Amino acid sequence: MPSRKSSRNHNDYPASTSSRGYSNGGYTYPIVPGQPMHYGSYNPYGTADRRRFTRDGLYNYDPYRSHNKNASRGDQASGARRPKGVRDEGGGGKEEWGEYAQGQPGAGPGAGAGGPGPGVEDKWRNTYPYVPTSYYYHSPPPRPPPESLDLETEGGEEERENWGSKWEFIFSCVGLSVGIGNVWRFPTLAYENGGGSFLIPYFILLIFVGKPMYYMELALGQFAQRGPVSIWKMCPLMQGVGIAQCVVSCIVAIYYNVIMAYCLFYIFSSFAAEVPWSKCSKEWGYSANIASDERCYEWSKDEPNATCAAADGTCQSSAKQYYDKVVLGIDKAFLSPTAELTDGEIKITNETYALTELGNIGDIKWDITLCLLLSWMVVFACLVKGIKSSGKVVYFTATFPYLLLIILLVYGCTLDGALEGVKELFIPKTWSGPKSIQDPQVWRKAAEQMFFSLSVSWGGLIMFGSYNKFHHKVHVTATVISSLDFVTSIIAGVVIFSILGALSKETGIPLDKIVEGGQGLAFIAYPTALARLPVPQVWAIMFFFMLFLLGLDSEFALLETVLTAFYDAIPSLKRYKPVITFLLCLSCFLISLPCMSYSGAFVFQIMDDYGGGMSVMWIAIFEVIGIMWFYGANNFGKDLNFMLNISMDGCWAWFRHYFMVVLWTIIPIILIIILGVSLSAWEQPLYAKTIQYPDWIHGVGYFLILIAVAQIPIWGLFMTLYYLCAPSKKIADVIRPTPEWGPGEKHARKKYQASRAPRHKGHLHGYENPAMAYPYYNYAGYHSYHM
């Protein structure tokens, strides 16, 4: 006799063969005799018997009801009609059914006055809990397949968005990793930290830290199909790491768009008879009221032999003065020359300080502010529809920049003196002392640039991976993109250093003094080279448009990381994507307005050095500790083997697996050593190697670090207290995966849970059997019956 749970599965048994029963799957709704088109409670046993019907005239054959074999068939047939007063509800009432039963032949005690024994209706009601059931006779609702319901909830959950194709995913990752950080930040840090002395640590860290972490984050997001915050169901103690990554992404997004605003400013300035930075002028600016000074010199296609006429020999190119005076307006910033007595010596040193007065940052430049507003409007327009819109944009934004970079590379290498500049990039000048390979600060800067360039530990890679198909060969993608990122940085570095080498030979100024450094190096060297090309306006527009596109790709990822964290925490916000995206973009625009002031370059540097540099180092350390030490590098490697269908058969597969496990395990140790040694010899950042900041400004920088990194211990303490106080939790579970952890793809999740289920002896029943679909047992009364 089949059980109730089996009868709930409509596909377990074939439909009844009765010509008068109305079936829905495996059980039959019996017709109440004498009441056409009505039916009572369903018969869970599907016992309509055609032979009994033709013999006895009864449709609903009842195996529990006793029948008088001696009674005539005519009597049975005449008593088979139901009187008018009887309700057509399933089973009927006792009183009415008793009256009806009195006229039945063979009725025994218990059914009115000598009626038949309890029928199937009463037998079912007395044996099992009665559940009122609503039937749809004409159009029963189709039963959804088990795969359409989430295994964790009764009603299921909304499917996560996916990339339109694997190429959208690849180009988005390329756009995220290959961005302004390669073209703007890498050459600047290489120039300020000894060229080749910076490149060697950068390459070593890329191989042993950057590439494994890049693969780790992409694969982690793809495996769990979750954002950077909810991914920490694998280790609740490290919940703050995901929040810290969102904070850092928001900080970097604020000042990253400032660079994009500079690009738009140069694009609009290029629509002129000649590019304005190619010559020293007394009529720069929209109102023609900005003039170069006597230290300015020209080096363009019309003036190939640059000469410096300054008496003290401190000359600046026209591109340098245009950037400082017209774009930044830094010459109007409030600076405080200060005389100080050094300890132990009677000597007065003159130091120049910036941002010495709280709130005195100068006027907001309206022209560059409009460019910033336009940049944020473009970002909002591309993000308003989510990854479906930004994924299409990257087809162009991630490929077009390489065309111009290659053109500039060929041009730069043909310049006279370019070879000397390229040697400066690849060959260290010294192997000891400051700005050498033995300087801990150089290693720290190389590590920060590696994280900045690859976008590791920002949360963007986890977010991009979470929108990917579950079985995508992400290990191949990670290897190719991280290698492409390094090649792009080298190309941009060669372009910059070849131009600087040519400038050094023309002017006679040493290469390390040709530019003062700072974040404006790319806006000095590149425009200088562009001014010497034929039709420089076209090349300038194309180049700065390329730089804008590079920044746009990274800006997508930074803001999508923050938005994904909101959507994962509060899924209902997905219905208001345009509103949430608009509010986030508007907030970031307002916060970035101080970077548009005359002192904006100083504000920008503090945000970059502290908020986007040092913070990421701390986050990376805790991130890898949480994944590789608490969750386990071996467990993580097995999860990836499951996702990628990688077999452990063979020596090569075994070696590859445990090599990555060992490498992932020692990464935190490497980062802790680099960070610890560099902090022991910490030097406060300077602007252009000469301008210092007061202590309270450095305090603001430390606050930017704390506002991100402090999320880790705060949330770690909160989760520890929660697991300590919750009755259903154990304190040891705070470093163990929660029951919700596992593959985000539903079919893979079933296999994953089955593979990790404890081995039971004998047959598994119900919930104990992971192969059984949960929705079949998710109905009222199941638990009360199967207890």
N, C-alpha and C positions, 0 to 999 in steps of 0.2 A: 504494500500500500504506500503510495508516494506521500511524502511529507508536505507540510504547508509551504515550506520554502521552495520545494521543487515546483509546486503548482504555481508559484508566483512567476516563475520563468516561463514566458509564453512560448518559448521555442523548445522546451524540453519534450513535449508530447505532441503527437499529431492531432489535428482537429478531429472532432467527433464526426462519425459517419451518419449521424441522425439527420433525417431530412427535415425535421421540425425543430431541432435545437439550433440556437443561434450562438455560435462559438466565437471567441476572440483569442486565438492562440490554442492553448492546450486544454482549456476547460470550457464547459458549456453553460450557458444561461438557460435554465429549463423554462418552458412555457407553463404557466399556470392553467390547468384544464378549465375550459369554459370561459376564459378571459383572453381573447385573442390579442396578440401583440403586447402582452405583459409578461414579465418574468420576475422571479424572486431572487433570493440570494444565490450566488453561483454555487454550483456543485463542484467541489474541488477534486472530485475523483473522476469527472467526465464519464459517468456511468449510463448515459442514454443508450439503451439497447434496442436495436431495431427489431430483433426477433421477439423480444418481450412485448414490444409495442404492437406488432402484428398479431400476437397471440392473445394478449390481455387487453388491448386497447388503451394501455397506459403508456404515456411518454416517459415519465420520470421514474425509471426503475430504481427501487430502493433496496439495496442489499440488506438493510437492517430491519425492514418491515416484514413481518410474518404474513404469509398469504394462505388462504384456505384453498387447498388443492381440490377439495370436493365441491366448492362452489361452482356454479355454472358460469360460463364465460359471459352469458348475457347479463347475469347479475352484476358481474364485475364491470361490464361495459356500461350498465345503466347507472351504477353508482360512481362512475368516474367523473361525473360532472360536478363542478363546484357550485354551491348555492350562491345567490346574489349577495347576501349579506357579508360575505367573507372579503376581507381587505386583500388587495393584490400586493401587499408588501411581502418581502422575502420571509418565508417561514410562517407567516400569519400569526395571529394571537392564539393563545392556548384555548380560550373559550370558544372562539369561532371554529378553530380547527377541530375541537372536540365535537361540536355539533355535526360537523361534516363527517367526522370519522365514525359517528354512531351508525351511519347508514352503510358503512363499508362491510362487505362480507369478510368474515374471518377476523373481525376486530377483537382484540384481546383487552385485558385490563390495562389501565393507564392512559387511555385515549378517550376521554369523555366517559360515556357509559358503554363499556365493552368495546371501545374502538381498537384500532390496530396499535401495535407497539410504536415506540418513538421512531419517526422517520429520519431521513438524512438531514432534514432541516433542523430538527430539534437535537439530533445527535451531534451535529456540528456545533450548534450553539452551546450545548452543555459541555462539550469536550474542549473547545478552543475559545479564546476570548473573542467576542463578537466585535467586528470592526465595520461600522457603517460604510458602505461602498457605493460610489456613484458610478453608474455604467453609462457609456455612450453607445446606444444601440446602433444607430444608423452610421455614424462616423467615429469609431473609436480613435482616440489620439494615438499617433504612432509612438512607439517606445524608442527613445534615443539610444544609440549604441553605447556600450559601456565606455568606449574610448572618448566619447564626447563629454564625459563627466570627470572632474578632477578627483583624484584618489584621496585628497585631503579634505574636501568639502562636499557637502551634499548637493549644492547647486552648481559646482564647478566654478571656474574663474575665467576671466577674459584672457584670450590668447595673446601672447606677447608679439609685438611687431617683429618682422624679419626684414632683412635687406631684400631689395627687389631681385638682386642677383649677387653672386659671389664677387663680381667685379666692383660692385658698389662698396662692399665691405673692404676689399683690398685697397681701392682708391681712397676710401675714407681714412684707413689706417696710414696710407702714404701721406695724405694731406695733413693728418694729425702729427706724425713724426717728422715729416719733411716740411718744415715751415720757416718762419722768420728766424727761429732759433738757429737754424743752419746757416742762413745767409747773413744774418745780422749779429747774433750773439757769439757764435763760434769764432769767426775771425777776430772779433773784438777781444775775447778772452785769450785767444792765442797770441795776439799782438801785445797784450798787457802782461802776459806770463811767460815770455821767453820763446815764443814760436815753437821750435822743435822740443823744447823742454816741457811744453804743455801737451804736444801731440802724442808723445810716447806714453805718459800716464793715461791719457784719454783712450788710446787704443787698447791698452792692457785692461782697463776697467770695462771697456765695451765688450771684450771677449768673455771675461770671467764673471761679470756682474750684469752688464746691460742686456746682452742677448738672452741669458737664462731668465732674467726677470721679465723681459718683454714677452717671451713665450709663456711664462707663468701667468701673467695677467690676462693675456688674450684667451688662453685655454681655460682659465678659471671662470671668466665671464661666460664663455661658450658652454662650459659644462653645466653650470648652475642656472643659466638664463636669468641672472639677477644683476642688479646694479651694484655699485661699490659699497653701499651701506648694507643692504639685505644679504650680501654675499657672506657676511660674517655669522650666518647661522652655522657655519662650520666651526666656529670658535667664538661663543658669545662674549668672552672676556675682551676680545679685540674689536668690539663693535665701534669704538671710537676711531679706529683707523679709517674706516669708510667715511665717517663724518669729517675727519681731518682732511681727507683728500678732497671732499666737496668744498671745504673752506679754502684750501689752497687753490683749487681750480677757480673759485670765484675771485680771489685776490689777483691771480694772474690774468684772468679775463678782463679785469678792470684796466690794468695798465697795458695789456697786450693790444687793446683796441686803440690806445694812444699812438702806437707805432703805425697802425693802419691809418689813422688820421693824418699822420705825417706823409704817408704815401699818397693819399688823396690830395694833400696840399701841393706836393710836387707835380702831380698829374695836372692840376689846374694851372700851375705856374708855367708848365711847358707849352701852353697855348699862347705863344708869343713869337715875335719875329726872330728872337734868339733866346736860348735858355738863359735865365737871368743869372745863374750862378757861374756862368762861363767867364764873366768879366767883373772886375771891380767897378762899382757904380756908386754914384751919389743919389740915385733915385730908385732905390729898391722899395718894395712893398706896394700895397694897394694904393696908398696915398702918395707914393714917391717921396717919403720923408725919412727913409732909412738909408744911411750912407756907410760905405766901407771906410776904414781908416788907413793910415800910412803903412801899416804892416801887411796889407793885402797885396798879393801877387797873382797874376793870371797864368794859366797853363791850359791852353785850348788849341784847337787846330789852326787858329789864326796866330797864336803866340806859342809856337812849339818850344822856344827857349825861355823858360821861366827864370826870372831874376828877382832877387829879394833886395829891396831898397831900404829896409829898416836899418837904422843906425845900430841898434843893439842886436841885430841878427835874428830876432824873434819874429819870424814871418809866418803868415797864415795864408793858405790858398783862398781864392775867391769862393770856392765851394764851402770851405770851413766857415768863413765869415757870414756867408749867406745863411747857413744852417743856424749859427748862433744868434745872429741879429734879426733875421727875418722870420725864420720858422719858430725858434724858441723864444726870442726876445730876452735872452739871458743877460745881455749887457745892461738891461734895465732892472735886473734883480737886485734886491737889497743885500749888500755884502758888508761885513764888519771886519776891517783890519784891526788886529789886536796885538798889543805888545805884551810879551810875557817874559818873566825872569826864569831861566832854567835852574834846576836844583844843582847846587854845588858850584856853579859858575856865575860870574857876574857878566852876563851876556844877554842882550835883548834880541829876541827873535820876533819877526813880524809874521803872523799867521792870519790868513783870511778865512773867515767863517761865514757860512750860509745858514739861513733859517734861524737866525739868533733871536728873533722876536716872534712870539707866539701869535699866529694869525696874520703876520705881515708877509704875504707871499706875492704881493704885487697885483696888478690888474689881470683880469681874465682876457686873453687874446680872442677877440670875437671871430676872426677869420679861421683860426685853427679849431675853435670850438664848433663852428658850423661843419667843418670836416669831420669832427668827432661825432656830431649828431647824425650826419649822413651815414657814417660807418655803422653806427648802432642800428639805424633804420634798415640797412642792408642785412645785417645779422638777424634782426627780428624777422624780416621777410623770408629769409631762408630757413629759419627754425620753426616758424609758426605751425607747420604741418608735421613736425617731427622728422624722423630719419627718412621718411619717404620723400621729403622735399630736399633735405640736405644731401641725401644719397645720390640724387641725380646731378646736383651741382658739381660734385667732386670729379665727375668724368672730365670736366674741363679744367677745374682749378688745380688738380693734382698733376696734370700732364703738361699744360702750357708753360709753366715756369722752366722746365728743363730745356726747352728750345732756346730761350733767351740766355740761360746760364751757359749753355754750350757756346753760343755766339760770343758772349763776353769772355769766355775762357780762351777761345781761339784768338780773339783780339788782344787780350791782356798778355798772352805769352809771346806775341810778336813785337811788343814794345821794347825799346832799347833800355836795358837795365832790369828787365823783368826777372832774369835768371837770379840776380842777387836777392831779390825779394822772395822768390820761391825757395831758395836755400835757407832763408831765415825761418821759413815755416817748417821745413823738414829736418834741419840740422841744428842741434842745440849749440849755442855759443859757449856755454859753460856747463860743467857737470857738478858743480858744487856752489854753495852760497845761495843768496836770494834769486828768485826767478829761475831756478834750476830744477833738475829732476829730483834733487834731495830736499827741496823746499816743501814742507807739508801743506802750505797754502796752495801750491800748484796742484797737488793731488786733490785737495778739497774742491778747488775750482773745476778741475777736470771731472770729478764725480758729479758736481752740481750741473755742469753742462751736459753730461751724459743723460742725467735724469730729465733735464729740460728739453734736450733735443729728441730723445726717444719718447718723451711724455710718460715715462715710467713713474709709478707711485702718485700719479695725479688722479687716477680713477677713470680717465677717459678710455684707456685700453680695455678695462673690465667692462665698461659700459658698451663699447663697440662690439666686444665679443659676445655680450649677452643677447644681442640682436641677430646673431649668426645662426646658421643651421647647425644642428647638434653634431653631425658627423663630418663637418668640414675639416679638411686636413690643415689644421691651424698651425701645426709645427713647421710645415713648409712655408706658409705665409709669413710666420714670425721670422724665420731665418732670412727670407728674401728682403722683407721690408726693413729689418734692422741693418742689414748690409747696405741697402740702398740709402738709408739715412746717413751712414758713415761716408759713403761715396759722395753724396750731395754736400756734406760738410767740407770734404776735401776740395771739391770743385769750387765752392764759394771761397774757401781759404786761398786757393791758388789765384783766383781772380783778384781778390783784395791785395794779396802780397805782391803780385806782379805789378799792379798799378802803383803800390807804394814804392816798390823798387825803382820803377821808372821815374816817379816823382823825386826820389832821393838822388838819383843820378843827375837829373836836370837842375835841381836846386842846390846840390851840394850839401844838403842837410842830412845827417845820419838817419837811417830808416826808423830807429826807435824813437826819434824826436820829430819825425815828419808830421805826426798827428798826436795830439795830446791824449787820445784815447776817449773812453766814455762810450755811451750807447750810440753816439752819433757817427761812429767810424764808417758804418755802411752808408750813411747819408753824406759822407764826404768823399770816400774813395770811389764809389760807384758813379755818382754824378760827375766826378772829375773825368772818369773814363768815357762816360756818355757824351760829354761836351766835345770830345775830340773825334767822334764818329761823324760820318756824313749824315746830314739831316738829323741833327741830335734831338730835335723835338719829337720825332717819331720814335726814336729809340728810348728816349726818356719816358714817354707815355707808356710804351710797352713794358719797360722794365719796372716802373713803379706800380703799374697795374698788376704785373706778375707778383710783386712783393705783397701787394694788397690781397691777392688771391691766396698766397701762402699763409698769410695771417688769418684769412677767413676760414680756411680749413681747420686750423687749430682752435679758432674761436668757437666753431661749431661744437667741437668735442668738449671744450671747457664748460660751456653752458649746458650742453646736453647731459653732462655728468651731474650737474646740480639739479636739472629738471628731472632726470631719471630717479634721483634720490627722493625727490618729492613724490613722484608718481608711485614708487615702490612703497613708500611709507603710507601714503593716502591715495589708494587707487582711484577714488572718485574724482580726483583732480584731473584725470585724463580727459574728462568731458569738457574741461575749461582750459585746454592747452593754449589757445591764443591769449587768454587773459593772463595766465600764469607767466607765459613767455614775455608778454609785454611788461608786466610788473618787474620781472627780473632785469630785463634790458634797461628799463627806465631807472631802476635803482643803481645799476652799475654805471650808467651815464652820469648820474648826479654825483656819485662818489668819485668819479674820475675827473671832475671839473678842476680840482686843484692842480692837476698835471697840465692844464691849459694856461696856467698863469706864468708870469715872468720867472718865477722860481720853480716852475713845473719840472724842469730837468732834475733838480735836486730831489723833489718828491718822488719822481719816477725811479731814481737810483735806489732810494731807501726801500721802496716797495720791491724792486727787483732783487737786491742783494739779500734782504732779510726774508720778505714774504715768499718770493719765488725761488730762492736759493737754499738757504739754510733749513727752512721748514721741510723741504722735500727729503733731505738727508735723514732727518729724524723719523719721518713717516715711513720711509723705505725700510729702515731698520726694524721698526715694530711690525710692519706688514709681513716681512719675510719670517720674523720670529713666530708670529701667530700662525702662519701657514705651514712652515717647514719644521718648526720645533714643537708646537702644541698639537696641531692637527697631524703632523708627521709627513716628512718628505716622501717616505715610501708609500704611505696611503695616497698621497696626492699623485704620485707617479702611477699607481694602479688605477686611480680614477681616470687619468688621461689615457692609459692603455685601453680601458673599457670604452671610453668615448671614441677613440680613434681606431678601435678594433685592431690593436697591436698585440700580437702574440708574443709570449715570453719564451717561445721555443727557440733554441739555438744560442750559441755563445755570444754572437754579435748583439742580439736583442737583450740578453742578460747584461752584457757590458754597457750598452747604451742606457739602459734603465738605471743601473746603479751608479753610473758616472754622473748622470743628471741629479740623482738623489744626493750624492756626496757634494756636488757643486752647489746645489740649492741650500744644503745644510751649512756650508761654510761662508755663504755670502754675508749673513749678519756679522760674522766675526771680522770679515774684511772691512765692512763699512764702519763698524765700531772703532777699529784701529785708526782708520783714516780720519774719522770725525774727532776722536780723542786727541790724536797728535796735533791736528790742525787747531783745535781749541786751546791747546796748551801754548801755542804760538800765535794767538789770535791778534789780528791787526784790524783796527776799525777802518771801514772803507773811506776813501777820499774821492772827490769829484775831480776828474782830469789831473790826478796826481798832486794837486796843489790846494784845493779848497776843502776845508774841514767842516765838520758838523759839531754843534754843541752836544753835551751829554744827553740832554733830554730828547734830542732827535734820535740818538741811538737807542734810547729807552723806548721810543715809538717803534723802532725796528724790532727790538726784542719782544714788544707786545704783539707784533704781527706774527712772530714765531710762536709765541705762547697761545694766541687765539686759535691756532691750528693744532699745534702739538699737544696742548693741554686737553684737547678732546679725548685723547687716548687714556690717560689715567682717570679722568673724571668719569667717563662711561665705563671704564673697567671697574672702578669702585662701585658704581651704581649697579652693574650687572652682578658683581660679587654679593652685594647686600641683597639683591633680589633672589638669587639662588640660595642664599643663606637663610632667608626668612620665609620663602614660599614653602608651604607644607608639602607640595608635590615635587619639590626639587631637592637635589643634593649639591653641596658646595663643590664637589669634584666635577659636576656636569658643566661648570662654567667654562671649562677648557675642552669640552667634548662637543661633537656635532649634535645639533638638535634633531628631533625626528623629522623636521621639515627639510633637512639637508639632503641633497641628492641631485640627480640630473633634472634639469628643467623640462626636458621633453618627456611627454607622458609615457610613451611606449618604452623608452629607455629607462624611465624610472621604475616601471614594473620589473624589468629584467634586473636592474641594479638592486632593488630590494629583494628579489628572489635569490640573487647570488649571494647576498649578505645575510639572509635569514638563517637562524640557527637550525642545525640539522635535527629533525624529529624522527623518532622511530614510529613506523606505522603510518596509517593514512591521516592526512591533515584535513580538518573540517573548518568551514566558514572562514572567520577572520584569520585563523592560524595558517591558512593556506594562501600564500601570496599570489598563487596563480588564479585564484578566484576573483572575479570582478566585484569590487565593493558595491556598486550601485544596486546589485540584485538583492542585497540584504539591508538596504537603507529604506525601510518603510516602517510605519507605525505598527507596533505590536511584535516586531521580530524579537527584540531583546527580552520582552516579558515571556515570550513563548520558549525561547532557547536559553533558559537559565538553569 
